[in-house]
Amino acid sequence: MMEDAQLANYLPSYGDRIALFNFCKHHTNTSKRKEGLQKLKLRKEGHSEEEVPETSRKSRRKAKQSTRNIEIGWVHTIDKVTKQVRAKQGGGTRKVPINVHGGFNDILKEGKALFFPEGKSSKGHESDFKFDVWDFKQNPFPNDVSIEMIYDT
């Protein structure tokens, strides 16, 4: 390596010489860093078959569940004004376990059972209403989609 006095002939600015020294130090450590990373990868590959991370176990367990908890609420429309019905008036939101193979009809049935017990609610009789199922963004829920399909995508 060149001394500072020799390097001054080529780089008159002291700041440039310091930057060059730091670059050279950093550049030589890169190969050591690469060797360390390769060793770490080899160690990790050796243990990957034996040990399964806790997070992947949880996700596998969730994937095998036969039910999922979904949140159901009642959104009421009067004269083109859509509002969520609050718990005081018989609405609110509730977390309900639904079969993963269930879909539109199962969610609708569960919602009617929650918010229209015995076919009646604070807003009127079940037969006076038109029902639909929406997702959390208030987009219509397709009739042919199951809960499992939604969670898998």
C-alpha positions in Angstrom: 0.0 0.0 0.0 1.2 3.5 -0.8 2.1 6.0 1.9 0.2 9.3 2.1 3.2 11.3 0.9 3.5 9.2 -2.2 -0.2 9.4 -2.9 -0.2 13.2 -2.5 1.7 13.3 -5.9 -1.3 11.8 -7.6 -4.2 13.2 -5.4 -3.3 16.6 -4.0 -6.6 16.9 -2.0 -6.3 15.4 1.5 -10.0 14.6 1.5 -9.7 12.6 -1.7 -6.8 10.6 -0.2 -8.8 9.7 2.9 -11.8 8.7 0.7 -9.4 6.4 -1.3 -8.0 4.8 1.9 -11.5 4.1 3.2 -12.6 2.7 -0.1 -9.6 0.3 -0.2 -10.2 -0.8 3.4 -13.9 -1.4 2.6 -13.1 -3.2 -0.7 -10.8 -5.7 1.0 -13.4 -6.5 3.6 -16.0 -7.3 1.0 -14.4 -10.7 0.2 -14.3 -11.6 3.9 -17.9 -10.6 4.2 -18.8 -12.8 1.2 -17.0 -15.7 2.7 -18.9 -15.2 6.0 -22.3 -15.1 4.1 -21.5 -18.3 2.2 -20.7 -20.1 5.5 -23.9 -18.8 7.0 -25.9 -20.0 4.0 -24.3 -23.4 4.2 -25.1 -23.7 7.9 -28.7 -22.5 7.3 -29.2 -25.0 4.4 -28.0 -27.9 6.7 -30.6 -27.1 9.3 -33.5 -26.1 7.1 -34.7 -29.7 6.7 -34.5 -30.4 10.4 -36.1 -27.3 11.9 -39.3 -25.7 10.7 -39.8 -22.1 11.8 -42.7 -21.5 14.3 -44.4 -19.1 11.9 -44.8 -21.6 9.2 -46.2 -24.1 11.6 -48.9 -21.6 12.6 -49.8 -20.8 9.0 -50.0 -24.5 8.1 -52.3 -25.1 11.1 -54.5 -22.2 10.0 -54.7 -23.5 6.5 -56.0 -26.9 7.8 -58.8 -25.3 9.9 -62.3 -26.2 8.8 -63.8 -22.9 10.0 -62.7 -19.3 9.8 -63.8 -16.4 11.9 -65.4 -13.6 9.8 -66.8 -10.4 10.9 -70.5 -9.8 10.1 -72.3 -6.4 10.2 -75.5 -5.0 9.1 -75.5 -2.1 6.6 -78.9 -0.6 5.9 -79.9 1.6 2.9 -82.8 4.0 3.1 -83.5 6.5 0.2 -80.0 5.8 -1.3 -78.3 6.6 2.0 -76.2 3.6 3.3 -75.3 3.4 7.0 -74.1 0.7 9.3 -76.7 -0.2 11.9 -75.2 0.3 15.4 -75.4 -2.3 18.2 -78.0 -0.2 20.1 -80.5 -0.7 17.2 -79.8 -4.4 16.9 -76.9 -4.2 14.5 -73.2 -3.9 15.3 -70.5 -6.3 14.1 -69.9 -9.8 15.4 -67.1 -12.3 14.7 -68.7 -15.6 13.6 -67.1 -19.0 12.8 -68.0 -20.0 9.2 -67.2 -23.2 7.4 -64.3 -22.6 4.9 -66.3 -24.4 2.2 -69.3 -22.1 2.8 -70.0 -19.0 0.7 -72.7 -16.4 0.0 -75.7 -18.4 1.2 -74.0 -19.5 4.5 -73.0 -15.9 5.3 -76.4 -14.6 4.5 -78.1 -17.3 6.6 -75.8 -16.5 9.5 -76.4 -12.7 9.2 -80.2 -13.2 9.1 -80.0 -15.4 12.2 -77.9 -12.7 14.0 -79.8 -9.6 13.0 -83.3 -10.9 12.4 -84.0 -13.4 15.2 -87.4 -15.0 14.5 -87.6 -13.0 11.3 -87.9 -9.6 13.0 -85.5 -6.7 13.7 -85.7 -3.2 15.0 -86.1 -1.9 11.4 -88.9 -4.3 10.4 -89.7 -7.8 9.3 -87.3 -9.9 7.2 -89.7 -10.1 4.3 -89.6 -6.3 3.9 -85.9 -6.3 3.1 -83.7 -7.1 0.1 -80.5 -8.8 1.2 -77.0 -8.8 -0.2 -73.6 -9.8 1.1 -70.6 -7.4 0.7 -67.0 -7.6 1.6 -65.3 -5.2 3.9 -64.9 -2.6 1.1 -68.6 -2.9 0.4 -68.1 -4.7 -2.9 -70.8 -7.4 -3.7 -69.7 -10.8 -2.6 -69.9 -13.3 -5.5 -72.3 -16.2 -5.2 -69.8 -18.8 -6.4 -66.9 -17.9 -4.1 -66.2 -19.8 -0.9 -64.5 -18.5 2.2 -61.5 -20.8 1.5 -61.0 -19.2 -2.0 -60.8 -15.7 -0.4 -58.3 -16.7 2.2 -56.1 -18.5 -0.3 -55.9 -15.5 -2.7 
